[in-house]
Amino acid sequence: MSHLIPPVDASDHASGPSSARIVLVEFGDFQCPYCGAAYPELKAVKRAMGDELRFVFRHFPLVQQHPHALQAAVFAEAAASEGKFWPMHDALYEHQNALDAPDLVRYAHRIGLAEATIEAALRGEFRRKVERDFESGQRSGVLGTPWIFVDGQRWEGEVTAEAILSAFRGASDA
């Protein structure tokens, strides 16, 4: 499978206008070191592309290799319930070597989540969106993270700002 299933919709975590020229979807795992390395690269792409890019994040926690990935994703969804997905997303990647429960609670307090939301996250609520994203990844042929789709097709290149921006510039010249 080399295309995104289902396509991006309103349930996705998206940054950038829906009218953007390019839609980039990352399937990510907050504890994955490769995702951690890709994080600043993708931020650089977002900065460089501005309103020409819609960046979408879908969860794909690799729980066999990363024991804190699922709970981190649940906390990101808890943050999303209060409109704070992106601040939590950034906090998790910027501190991905500290993702046990007390750390997650600390990040949640730092971004201002309500105590009831934090308690719900600790109980494992908000898991359904993580599971839907994971199922989407499986249907799309995702085998690891980060796994990138550009305009619905699998990105085969390096996950570096230079490589991605170069490809985007080439596509706009064509």
C-alpha positions as a Python dict, from the first residue, in 0.01 Angstrom:
ca = {
    (1, 'M'): (0, 0, 0),
    (2, 'S'): (145, 337, -91),
    (3, 'H'): (-143, 573, -33),
    (4, 'L'): (-311, 724, 271),
    (5, 'I'): (-630, 558, 399),
    (6, 'P'): (-853, 735, 489),
    (7, 'P'): (-775, 1073, 340),
    (8, 'V'): (-722, 1371, 568),
    (9, 'D'): (-1046, 1493, 724),
    (10, 'A'): (-1175, 1715, 1004),
    (11, 'S'): (-1088, 1456, 1271),
    (12, 'D'): (-716, 1492, 1198),
    (13, 'H'): (-473, 1715, 1387),
    (14, 'A'): (-377, 1964, 1120),
    (15, 'S'): (-172, 2279, 1110),
    (16, 'G'): (-200, 2508, 810),
    (17, 'P'): (-490, 2600, 585),
    (18, 'S'): (-712, 2335, 426),
    (19, 'S'): (-650, 2516, 96),
    (20, 'A'): (-273, 2457, 117),
    (21, 'R'): (-96, 2346, -201),
    (22, 'I'): (65, 2046, -25),
    (23, 'V'): (-63, 1816, 250),
    (24, 'L'): (203, 1631, 450),
    (25, 'V'): (89, 1359, 691),
    (26, 'E'): (325, 1216, 951),
    (27, 'F'): (251, 893, 1133),
    (28, 'G'): (455, 937, 1448),
    (29, 'D'): (546, 787, 1783),
    (30, 'F'): (641, 1032, 2058),
    (31, 'Q'): (908, 799, 2199),
    (32, 'C'): (1064, 702, 1863),
    (33, 'P'): (1417, 844, 1828),
    (34, 'Y'): (1375, 869, 1449),
    (35, 'C'): (1059, 1075, 1498),
    (36, 'G'): (1253, 1286, 1746),
    (37, 'A'): (1517, 1348, 1479),
    (38, 'A'): (1248, 1427, 1220),
    (39, 'Y'): (1067, 1670, 1451),
    (40, 'P'): (1296, 1975, 1395),
    (41, 'E'): (1321, 1890, 1024),
    (42, 'L'): (944, 1891, 981),
    (43, 'K'): (915, 2212, 1185),
    (44, 'A'): (1165, 2371, 945),
    (45, 'V'): (954, 2255, 649),
    (46, 'K'): (643, 2406, 809),
    (47, 'R'): (823, 2737, 868),
    (48, 'A'): (961, 2749, 513),
    (49, 'M'): (633, 2656, 343),
    (50, 'G'): (400, 2873, 550),
    (51, 'D'): (43, 2868, 417),
    (52, 'E'): (144, 2647, 123),
    (53, 'L'): (161, 2346, 360),
    (54, 'R'): (-98, 2165, 567),
    (55, 'F'): (81, 1946, 821),
    (56, 'V'): (-115, 1656, 969),
    (57, 'F'): (-10, 1430, 1256),
    (58, 'R'): (-149, 1081, 1313),
    (59, 'H'): (-51, 857, 1602),
    (60, 'F'): (134, 532, 1540),
    (61, 'P'): (273, 428, 1880),
    (62, 'L'): (508, 132, 1849),
    (63, 'V'): (425, -11, 2188),
    (64, 'Q'): (655, -315, 2162),
    (65, 'Q'): (964, -94, 2131),
    (66, 'H'): (845, 219, 2312),
    (67, 'P'): (664, 150, 2642),
    (68, 'H'): (563, 515, 2700),
    (69, 'A'): (446, 590, 2345),
    (70, 'L'): (81, 498, 2393),
    (71, 'Q'): (36, 696, 2714),
    (72, 'A'): (213, 994, 2556),
    (73, 'A'): (-28, 976, 2261),
    (74, 'V'): (-323, 957, 2502),
    (75, 'F'): (-197, 1272, 2675),
    (76, 'A'): (-169, 1445, 2336),
    (77, 'E'): (-534, 1354, 2276),
    (78, 'A'): (-627, 1482, 2620),
    (79, 'A'): (-461, 1811, 2525),
    (80, 'A'): (-651, 1807, 2195),
    (81, 'S'): (-978, 1788, 2387),
    (82, 'E'): (-892, 2136, 2521),
    (83, 'G'): (-758, 2270, 2190),
    (84, 'K'): (-394, 2226, 2295),
    (85, 'F'): (-277, 1935, 2080),
    (86, 'W'): (16, 2119, 1917),
    (87, 'P'): (167, 2254, 2243),
    (88, 'M'): (156, 1900, 2387),
    (89, 'H'): (289, 1750, 2061),
    (90, 'D'): (586, 1986, 2081),
    (91, 'A'): (645, 1924, 2453),
    (92, 'L'): (646, 1548, 2401),
    (93, 'Y'): (898, 1560, 2118),
    (94, 'E'): (1115, 1818, 2292),
    (95, 'H'): (1130, 1596, 2603),
    (96, 'Q'): (1097, 1252, 2450),
    (97, 'N'): (1348, 1098, 2689),
    (98, 'A'): (1115, 1178, 2981),
    (99, 'L'): (772, 1034, 2903),
    (100, 'D'): (667, 843, 3212),
    (101, 'A'): (340, 936, 3386),
    (102, 'P'): (480, 1206, 3623),
    (103, 'D'): (652, 1372, 3326),
    (104, 'L'): (332, 1367, 3119),
    (105, 'V'): (139, 1520, 3408),
    (106, 'R'): (404, 1792, 3440),
    (107, 'Y'): (376, 1879, 3067),
    (108, 'A'): (-3, 1878, 3096),
    (109, 'H'): (16, 2127, 3385),
    (110, 'R'): (268, 2337, 3194),
    (111, 'I'): (30, 2381, 2899),
    (112, 'G'): (-263, 2443, 3133),
    (113, 'L'): (-477, 2131, 3104),
    (114, 'A'): (-763, 2098, 3351),
    (115, 'E'): (-707, 1855, 3637),
    (116, 'A'): (-1010, 1648, 3530),
    (117, 'T'): (-862, 1609, 3181),
    (118, 'I'): (-528, 1497, 3324),
    (119, 'E'): (-701, 1243, 3547),
    (120, 'A'): (-900, 1113, 3250),
    (121, 'A'): (-577, 1074, 3051),
    (122, 'L'): (-418, 880, 3337),
    (123, 'R'): (-717, 645, 3330),
    (124, 'G'): (-655, 583, 2958),
    (125, 'E'): (-946, 784, 2826),
    (126, 'F'): (-886, 955, 2489),
    (127, 'R'): (-742, 628, 2356),
    (128, 'R'): (-995, 580, 2078),
    (129, 'K'): (-848, 852, 1851),
    (130, 'V'): (-501, 699, 1896),
    (131, 'E'): (-642, 359, 1799),
    (132, 'R'): (-820, 504, 1492),
    (133, 'D'): (-497, 670, 1378),
    (134, 'F'): (-306, 344, 1430),
    (135, 'E'): (-568, 152, 1229),
    (136, 'S'): (-538, 412, 953),
    (137, 'G'): (-163, 355, 952),
    (138, 'Q'): (-209, -19, 923),
    (139, 'R'): (-454, 25, 633),
    (140, 'S'): (-207, 264, 468),
    (141, 'G'): (83, 18, 492),
    (142, 'V'): (275, 199, 767),
    (143, 'L'): (552, -25, 900),
    (144, 'G'): (746, 213, 1124),
    (145, 'T'): (787, 573, 1225),
    (146, 'P'): (817, 839, 1112),
    (147, 'W'): (612, 740, 805),
    (148, 'I'): (528, 1029, 576),
    (149, 'F'): (264, 1080, 310),
    (150, 'V'): (266, 1380, 76),
    (151, 'D'): (-62, 1453, -96),
    (152, 'G'): (-179, 1104, -6),
    (153, 'Q'): (123, 920, -148),
    (154, 'R'): (406, 766, 54),
    (155, 'W'): (718, 982, 83),
    (156, 'E'): (1017, 769, -12),
    (157, 'G'): (1288, 1031, 41),
    (158, 'E'): (1491, 1135, 341),
    (159, 'V'): (1303, 1302, 623),
    (160, 'T'): (1513, 1617, 619),
    (161, 'A'): (1398, 1972, 557),
    (162, 'E'): (1644, 2002, 269),
    (163, 'A'): (1518, 1690, 88),
    (164, 'I'): (1150, 1765, 141),
    (165, 'L'): (1173, 2132, 46),
    (166, 'S'): (1378, 2045, -261),
    (167, 'A'): (1111, 1799, -375),
    (168, 'F'): (834, 2052, -308),
    (169, 'R'): (1017, 2320, -505),
    (170, 'G'): (1070, 2075, -792),
    (171, 'A'): (700, 1988, -791),
    (172, 'S'): (600, 2354, -810),
    (173, 'D'): (839, 2409, -1103),
    (174, 'A'): (688, 2124, -1301),
}
